Amino acid sequence: MFGFEAISHHNGWAVAATGACIVFTGLATLSFVISQLHKLVALLDRPPKVTVEVVPEEKPKTPPLPDCPNDLALTVSRYQPLIEELDPEFALADLYALAKKYHLPHPHLSIRCLVDGGKLQPLGDGMFRFVA
């Protein structure tokens, strides 16, 4: 017996269909394993990191100083230590540089307030003197 008659007689069609299903299932399983392989390698390569939550320490808030340069008494109290660092006769540029160094608010307006208020007396040639 040869040909299709022999295949039908020995259940060849069922064996062929079963073989095709086995091969298809094997290939589908292999493609799924390969597609998920990077996750397995990452898991084995480096374990998951444990995150530690750090609570920032709360700093006590100091109230900000008022920065109104029109208050002559406040401006004098802020600029008095700076003027003491300078010579008795100084240039406004030196006072401005110190005000910027110590981060005082509105140095131009504050120095102008001191000049207009009569606390900084002009001596000529760009030099000034503090009047108490």
Secondary structure by P-SEA (a helix, b strand, c coil): cccaaaaaaaaaaaaaaaaaaaaaaaaaaaaaaaaaaaaaaaaaaccbbbbbbbbcccccccccccccccaaaaaaaaaaaaaaaccccccaaaaaaaaaaacccaaaaaaaaaaaacccccccccbbbbcc
